Amino acid sequence: MNEELLKTLEGWTYDAKKKCIVKEFLFKSYLKNISFVNAIAWIANKQNHHPDLFVSFGKCIVSLTTHDEGGVSAKDIQVALEINKL
C-alpha cells in the first residue's frame, strides 16, 4: 500500500491483514444511510469496481481492495475519492 496515496484519502485507513482500505460513515437515519449506499452503487457501477459494504441502522463501513492484484490499487483509490465527494 502506497502510504502517500492513503494520505490523500480523508478518513480512510489501511487494513494490512485484509489488504484493503476502510472507512466508516455514520448517519442519523436508516434512510440517509441507504441513500448513501445507493449512491455508492452508482459510483461502483460507473467505475466497474465494487466495494464491500457493511450496512446497519446508522452506519456503513466501506472496504475497497482489488482481489486480482492482491491488495489496494489505483482503482480503489479512485472509487474512495468519489465516495468522499458524496
BAPA-451966 format. One record per residue (C-alpha): residue in three letters; residue number from 0; x negated, y, z negated. Coordinates in steps of 0.02 Angstrom, whole numbers, padded with zeros to 5 digits. Last residue first. Layout:
<recs>
<rec><code>ALA</code><pos>NUM</pos><px>X</px><py>Y</py><pz>Z</pz></rec>
...
</recs>
This chain:
<recs>
<rec><code>LEU</code><pos>85</pos><px>01041</px><py>00614</py><pz>00075</pz></rec>
<rec><code>LYS</code><pos>84</pos><px>00869</px><py>00676</py><pz>00130</pz></rec>
<rec><code>ASN</code><pos>83</pos><px>00782</px><py>00550</py><pz>00016</pz></rec>
<rec><code>ILE</code><pos>82</pos><px>00860</px><py>00410</py><pz>00118</pz></rec>
<rec><code>GLU</code><pos>81</pos><px>00776</px><py>00476</py><pz>00275</pz></rec>
<rec><code>LEU</code><pos>80</pos><px>00606</px><py>00481</py><pz>00189</pz></rec>
<rec><code>ALA</code><pos>79</pos><px>00632</px><py>00304</py><pz>00124</pz></rec>
<rec><code>VAL</code><pos>78</pos><px>00676</px><py>00244</py><pz>00300</pz></rec>
<rec><code>GLN</code><pos>77</pos><px>00516</px><py>00321</py><pz>00369</pz></rec>
<rec><code>ILE</code><pos>76</pos><px>00407</px><py>00250</py><pz>00230</pz></rec>
<rec><code>ASP</code><pos>75</pos><px>00480</px><py>00077</py><pz>00254</pz></rec>
<rec><code>LYS</code><pos>74</pos><px>00448</px><py>00082</py><pz>00442</pz></rec>
<rec><code>ALA</code><pos>73</pos><px>00269</px><py>00140</py><pz>00410</pz></rec>
<rec><code>SER</code><pos>72</pos><px>00238</px><py>-00024</py><pz>00322</pz></rec>
<rec><code>VAL</code><pos>71</pos><px>00255</px><py>-00094</py><pz>00146</pz></rec>
<rec><code>GLY</code><pos>70</pos><px>00220</px><py>-00278</py><pz>00124</pz></rec>
<rec><code>GLY</code><pos>69</pos><px>00189</px><py>-00442</py><pz>00213</pz></rec>
<rec><code>GLU</code><pos>68</pos><px>00199</px><py>-00376</py><pz>00390</pz></rec>
<rec><code>ASP</code><pos>67</pos><px>00349</px><py>-00479</py><pz>00445</pz></rec>
<rec><code>HIS</code><pos>66</pos><px>00431</px><py>-00451</py><pz>00275</pz></rec>
<rec><code>THR</code><pos>65</pos><px>00427</px><py>-00262</py><pz>00293</pz></rec>
<rec><code>THR</code><pos>64</pos><px>00472</px><py>-00193</py><pz>00122</pz></rec>
<rec><code>LEU</code><pos>63</pos><px>00602</px><py>-00075</py><pz>00050</pz></rec>
<rec><code>SER</code><pos>62</pos><px>00699</px><py>-00082</py><pz>-00113</pz></rec>
<rec><code>VAL</code><pos>61</pos><px>00845</px><py>00031</py><pz>-00156</pz></rec>
<rec><code>ILE</code><pos>60</pos><px>00924</px><py>00027</py><pz>-00329</pz></rec>
<rec><code>CYS</code><pos>59</pos><px>01098</px><py>00100</py><pz>-00333</pz></rec>
<rec><code>LYS</code><pos>58</pos><px>01177</px><py>00155</py><pz>-00497</pz></rec>
<rec><code>GLY</code><pos>57</pos><px>01341</px><py>00219</py><pz>-00564</pz></rec>
<rec><code>PHE</code><pos>56</pos><px>01453</px><py>00066</py><pz>-00554</pz></rec>
<rec><code>SER</code><pos>55</pos><px>01327</px><py>-00061</py><pz>-00490</pz></rec>
<rec><code>VAL</code><pos>54</pos><px>01237</px><py>-00082</py><pz>-00324</pz></rec>
<rec><code>PHE</code><pos>53</pos><px>01073</px><py>-00172</py><pz>-00292</pz></rec>
<rec><code>LEU</code><pos>52</pos><px>01016</px><py>-00138</py><pz>-00115</pz></rec>
<rec><code>ASP</code><pos>51</pos><px>00884</px><py>-00223</py><pz>-00009</pz></rec>
<rec><code>PRO</code><pos>50</pos><px>00830</px><py>-00110</py><pz>00133</pz></rec>
<rec><code>HIS</code><pos>49</pos><px>00866</px><py>-00136</py><pz>00318</pz></rec>
<rec><code>HIS</code><pos>48</pos><px>00759</px><py>-00079</py><pz>00464</pz></rec>
<rec><code>ASN</code><pos>47</pos><px>00840</px><py>-00054</py><pz>00634</pz></rec>
<rec><code>GLN</code><pos>46</pos><px>00809</px><py>00133</py><pz>00614</pz></rec>
<rec><code>LYS</code><pos>45</pos><px>00987</px><py>00180</py><pz>00666</pz></rec>
<rec><code>ASN</code><pos>44</pos><px>01061</px><py>00030</py><pz>00573</pz></rec>
<rec><code>ALA</code><pos>43</pos><px>00962</px><py>00070</py><pz>00417</pz></rec>
<rec><code>ILE</code><pos>42</pos><px>01012</px><py>00253</py><pz>00423</pz></rec>
<rec><code>TRP</code><pos>41</pos><px>01196</px><py>00210</py><pz>00445</pz></rec>
<rec><code>ALA</code><pos>40</pos><px>01188</px><py>00081</py><pz>00305</pz></rec>
<rec><code>ILE</code><pos>39</pos><px>01104</px><py>00209</py><pz>00192</pz></rec>
<rec><code>ALA</code><pos>38</pos><px>01254</px><py>00324</py><pz>00219</pz></rec>
<rec><code>ASN</code><pos>37</pos><px>01369</px><py>00181</py><pz>00170</pz></rec>
<rec><code>VAL</code><pos>36</pos><px>01268</px><py>00154</py><pz>00009</pz></rec>
<rec><code>PHE</code><pos>35</pos><px>01283</px><py>00340</py><pz>-00032</pz></rec>
<rec><code>SER</code><pos>34</pos><px>01472</px><py>00333</py><pz>-00005</pz></rec>
<rec><code>ILE</code><pos>33</pos><px>01474</px><py>00180</py><pz>-00119</pz></rec>
<rec><code>ASN</code><pos>32</pos><px>01384</px><py>00277</py><pz>-00256</pz></rec>
<rec><code>LYS</code><pos>31</pos><px>01500</px><py>00426</py><pz>-00239</pz></rec>
<rec><code>LEU</code><pos>30</pos><px>01649</px><py>00308</py><pz>-00252</pz></rec>
<rec><code>TYR</code><pos>29</pos><px>01579</px><py>00223</py><pz>-00407</pz></rec>
<rec><code>SER</code><pos>28</pos><px>01564</px><py>00387</py><pz>-00499</pz></rec>
<rec><code>LYS</code><pos>27</pos><px>01435</px><py>00493</py><pz>-00589</pz></rec>
<rec><code>PHE</code><pos>26</pos><px>01290</px><py>00432</py><pz>-00482</pz></rec>
<rec><code>LEU</code><pos>25</pos><px>01112</px><py>00375</py><pz>-00514</pz></rec>
<rec><code>PHE</code><pos>24</pos><px>00981</px><py>00328</py><pz>-00383</pz></rec>
<rec><code>GLU</code><pos>23</pos><px>00840</px><py>00207</py><pz>-00423</pz></rec>
<rec><code>LYS</code><pos>22</pos><px>00692</px><py>00197</py><pz>-00305</pz></rec>
<rec><code>VAL</code><pos>21</pos><px>00583</px><py>00051</py><pz>-00251</pz></rec>
<rec><code>ILE</code><pos>20</pos><px>00436</px><py>00022</py><pz>-00134</pz></rec>
<rec><code>CYS</code><pos>19</pos><px>00392</px><py>-00157</py><pz>-00095</pz></rec>
<rec><code>LYS</code><pos>18</pos><px>00254</px><py>-00286</py><pz>-00117</pz></rec>
<rec><code>LYS</code><pos>17</pos><px>00359</px><py>-00391</py><pz>-00239</pz></rec>
<rec><code>LYS</code><pos>16</pos><px>00221</px><py>-00403</py><pz>-00370</pz></rec>
<rec><code>ALA</code><pos>15</pos><px>00143</px><py>-00237</py><pz>-00321</pz></rec>
<rec><code>ASP</code><pos>14</pos><px>00305</px><py>-00140</py><pz>-00350</pz></rec>
<rec><code>TYR</code><pos>13</pos><px>00268</px><py>00033</py><pz>-00281</pz></rec>
<rec><code>THR</code><pos>12</pos><px>00368</px><py>00180</py><pz>-00346</pz></rec>
<rec><code>TRP</code><pos>11</pos><px>00482</px><py>00303</py><pz>-00259</pz></rec>
<rec><code>GLY</code><pos>10</pos><px>00539</px><py>00465</py><pz>-00342</pz></rec>
<rec><code>GLU</code><pos>9</pos><px>00477</px><py>00585</py><pz>-00209</pz></rec>
<rec><code>LEU</code><pos>8</pos><px>00396</px><py>00492</py><pz>-00066</pz></rec>
<rec><code>THR</code><pos>7</pos><px>00244</px><py>00591</py><pz>-00007</pz></rec>
<rec><code>LYS</code><pos>6</pos><px>00138</px><py>00518</py><pz>-00148</pz></rec>
<rec><code>LEU</code><pos>5</pos><px>00176</px><py>00344</py><pz>-00081</pz></rec>
<rec><code>LEU</code><pos>4</pos><px>00092</px><py>00389</py><pz>00083</pz></rec>
<rec><code>GLU</code><pos>3</pos><px>-00068</px><py>00437</py><pz>-00008</pz></rec>
<rec><code>GLU</code><pos>2</pos><px>-00065</px><py>00275</py><pz>-00108</pz></rec>
<rec><code>ASN</code><pos>1</pos><px>-00067</px><py>00170</py><pz>00051</pz></rec>
<rec><code>MET</code><pos>0</pos><px>00000</px><py>00000</py><pz>00000</pz></rec>
</recs>
